[in-house]
Amino acid sequence: MAASNGGGGPISAEAAAALGEGIRLVFGRWTALQMAVENQWGGRDSRAKADQFGESIHSWFCRSRGPHYFEDLVDMMYDTISDSFNADFEDNSVEEVAEQLLIIHEECLQSNYSSIEKLRNSHVQGNAVSQSRQIAADDDDSDSSDDDDGASMMEDEAAAAPEEMAVDRPRPSRPAPDADGWTVVPPRHGGRSRGRN
């Protein structure tokens, strides 16, 4: 994949500030990361770990000379997720987020903040993790013979809206019955703890 070349010189203070905002906006819409934070996969300081994750990516873009390669960013992100949250996001969201961050970085170097403006102005309805929580609840409550249904449901949703990032899907206002007539009600307050794998 392409690299963000960084132009050889340091990033301006204005561009660095915009990039930091862009990273926070993207991370706030990243469903897998928000689930890891909300469910404290990284322990009680999961929020701080997610903030540090964003800061380390910001530092990587601002302090290291280009080019900034997609593969390097993806590897760094997977390592941080594994180390900080003891998790492995297998939904291709790491690659989606890395690509979006490289685009935002390249635009910031050109003093183009249109992607950040779009993120700032796009209001995500409900919580970023709500839809994923509903899907996870479906999967947790199913029989072991139905374990593949949750994955195929997420793949079907991803195929239905290819232009829309998985992290931006709004939460339905009321729980809707599934094909079998069951209605999944999201858990109150913290939900279940992450005990089963």
Contacts in CASP RR format, 6 or more apart in sequence:
PFRMAT RR
TARGET T0000
AUTHOR 0000-0000-0000
METHOD contacts of the structure
MODEL  1
MAASNGGGGPISAEAAAALGEGIRLVFGRWTALQMAVENQWGGRDSRAKA
DQFGESIHSWFCRSRGPHYFEDLVDMMYDTISDSFNADFEDNSVEEVAEQ
LLIIHEECLQSNYSSIEKLRNSHVQGNAVSQSRQIAADDDDSDSSDDDDG
ASMMEDEAAAAPEEMAVDRPRPSRPAPDADGWTVVPPRHGGRSRGRN
1 69 0 8 1.000
1 70 0 8 1.000
1 71 0 8 1.000
1 99 0 8 1.000
2 70 0 8 1.000
2 102 0 8 1.000
3 66 0 8 1.000
3 67 0 8 1.000
3 68 0 8 1.000
3 69 0 8 1.000
3 70 0 8 1.000
3 102 0 8 1.000
4 61 0 8 1.000
4 66 0 8 1.000
4 67 0 8 1.000
4 68 0 8 1.000
4 102 0 8 1.000
4 103 0 8 1.000
4 105 0 8 1.000
4 106 0 8 1.000
4 109 0 8 1.000
5 66 0 8 1.000
5 67 0 8 1.000
5 68 0 8 1.000
5 106 0 8 1.000
6 65 0 8 1.000
6 66 0 8 1.000
6 67 0 8 1.000
6 68 0 8 1.000
6 105 0 8 1.000
6 106 0 8 1.000
6 109 0 8 1.000
7 66 0 8 1.000
7 109 0 8 1.000
8 65 0 8 1.000
8 66 0 8 1.000
9 65 0 8 1.000
10 62 0 8 1.000
11 19 0 8 1.000
11 61 0 8 1.000
11 62 0 8 1.000
11 108 0 8 1.000
11 109 0 8 1.000
12 111 0 8 1.000
14 111 0 8 1.000
15 108 0 8 1.000
15 109 0 8 1.000
15 111 0 8 1.000
16 58 0 8 1.000
16 62 0 8 1.000
16 108 0 8 1.000
18 108 0 8 1.000
18 113 0 8 1.000
18 116 0 8 1.000
19 58 0 8 1.000
19 61 0 8 1.000
19 62 0 8 1.000
19 104 0 8 1.000
19 105 0 8 1.000
19 108 0 8 1.000
20 54 0 8 1.000
20 58 0 8 1.000
21 116 0 8 1.000
21 120 0 8 1.000
22 104 0 8 1.000
22 115 0 8 1.000
22 116 0 8 1.000
22 119 0 8 1.000
23 54 0 8 1.000
23 57 0 8 1.000
23 58 0 8 1.000
23 101 0 8 1.000
23 104 0 8 1.000
24 54 0 8 1.000
25 116 0 8 1.000
25 119 0 8 1.000
25 120 0 8 1.000
26 97 0 8 1.000
26 100 0 8 1.000
26 101 0 8 1.000
26 104 0 8 1.000
26 119 0 8 1.000
26 167 0 8 1.000
27 33 0 8 1.000
27 50 0 8 1.000
27 53 0 8 1.000
27 54 0 8 1.000
27 97 0 8 1.000
28 34 0 8 1.000
28 128 0 8 1.000
28 167 0 8 1.000
29 119 0 8 1.000
29 124 0 8 1.000
29 128 0 8 1.000
29 165 0 8 1.000
29 167 0 8 1.000
29 168 0 8 1.000
30 93 0 8 1.000
30 97 0 8 1.000
30 128 0 8 1.000
30 167 0 8 1.000
31 93 0 8 1.000
31 128 0 8 1.000
31 129 0 8 1.000
31 131 0 8 1.000
31 132 0 8 1.000
31 166 0 8 1.000
31 167 0 8 1.000
31 169 0 8 1.000
32 87 0 8 1.000
32 89 0 8 1.000
32 91 0 8 1.000
32 93 0 8 1.000
32 132 0 8 1.000
33 50 0 8 1.000
33 53 0 8 1.000
33 81 0 8 1.000
33 89 0 8 1.000
33 93 0 8 1.000
34 127 0 8 1.000
34 128 0 8 1.000
34 129 0 8 1.000
35 41 0 8 1.000
35 129 0 8 1.000
35 132 0 8 1.000
35 133 0 8 1.000
35 136 0 8 1.000
36 42 0 8 1.000
36 46 0 8 1.000
36 50 0 8 1.000
36 81 0 8 1.000
36 85 0 8 1.000
36 87 0 8 1.000
37 46 0 8 1.000
37 47 0 8 1.000
37 49 0 8 1.000
37 50 0 8 1.000
38 46 0 8 1.000
38 129 0 8 1.000
38 190 0 8 1.000
39 46 0 8 1.000
39 190 0 8 1.000
39 191 0 8 1.000
39 193 0 8 1.000
39 194 0 8 1.000
40 46 0 8 1.000
41 85 0 8 1.000
41 86 0 8 1.000
41 87 0 8 1.000
41 194 0 8 1.000
42 49 0 8 1.000
42 84 0 8 1.000
42 85 0 8 1.000
42 86 0 8 1.000
43 49 0 8 1.000
46 85 0 8 1.000
49 84 0 8 1.000
49 85 0 8 1.000
50 84 0 8 1.000
52 84 0 8 1.000
53 77 0 8 1.000
53 80 0 8 1.000
53 81 0 8 1.000
53 84 0 8 1.000
56 76 0 8 1.000
56 80 0 8 1.000
57 73 0 8 1.000
57 76 0 8 1.000
57 77 0 8 1.000
57 101 0 8 1.000
60 68 0 8 1.000
60 73 0 8 1.000
60 76 0 8 1.000
61 68 0 8 1.000
61 101 0 8 1.000
61 105 0 8 1.000
68 102 0 8 1.000
68 105 0 8 1.000
70 98 0 8 1.000
70 99 0 8 1.000
70 102 0 8 1.000
73 98 0 8 1.000
73 101 0 8 1.000
73 102 0 8 1.000
74 94 0 8 1.000
74 95 0 8 1.000
74 98 0 8 1.000
77 94 0 8 1.000
77 97 0 8 1.000
77 98 0 8 1.000
78 88 0 8 1.000
78 89 0 8 1.000
78 94 0 8 1.000
81 87 0 8 1.000
81 88 0 8 1.000
81 89 0 8 1.000
81 94 0 8 1.000
82 88 0 8 1.000
91 154 0 8 1.000
91 166 0 8 1.000
93 166 0 8 1.000
93 167 0 8 1.000
96 165 0 8 1.000
96 166 0 8 1.000
96 167 0 8 1.000
97 167 0 8 1.000
100 115 0 8 1.000
100 165 0 8 1.000
103 115 0 8 1.000
104 115 0 8 1.000
104 116 0 8 1.000
107 113 0 8 1.000
107 114 0 8 1.000
107 115 0 8 1.000
107 116 0 8 1.000
108 116 0 8 1.000
122 168 0 8 1.000
124 168 0 8 1.000
124 170 0 8 1.000
125 170 0 8 1.000
125 171 0 8 1.000
126 170 0 8 1.000
126 171 0 8 1.000
127 171 0 8 1.000
128 167 0 8 1.000
130 171 0 8 1.000
130 186 0 8 1.000
131 169 0 8 1.000
131 170 0 8 1.000
131 171 0 8 1.000
131 172 0 8 1.000
133 186 0 8 1.000
133 187 0 8 1.000
134 171 0 8 1.000
134 175 0 8 1.000
134 184 0 8 1.000
134 186 0 8 1.000
135 150 0 8 1.000
135 153 0 8 1.000
135 154 0 8 1.000
137 184 0 8 1.000
137 186 0 8 1.000
137 187 0 8 1.000
138 149 0 8 1.000
138 150 0 8 1.000
138 153 0 8 1.000
138 178 0 8 1.000
138 184 0 8 1.000
139 147 0 8 1.000
139 149 0 8 1.000
139 150 0 8 1.000
139 151 0 8 1.000
140 192 0 8 1.000
140 196 0 8 1.000
141 184 0 8 1.000
142 149 0 8 1.000
142 150 0 8 1.000
157 166 0 8 1.000
157 169 0 8 1.000
158 166 0 8 1.000
161 169 0 8 1.000
175 183 0 8 1.000
175 184 0 8 1.000
175 185 0 8 1.000
175 186 0 8 1.000
176 183 0 8 1.000
177 183 0 8 1.000
178 184 0 8 1.000
END
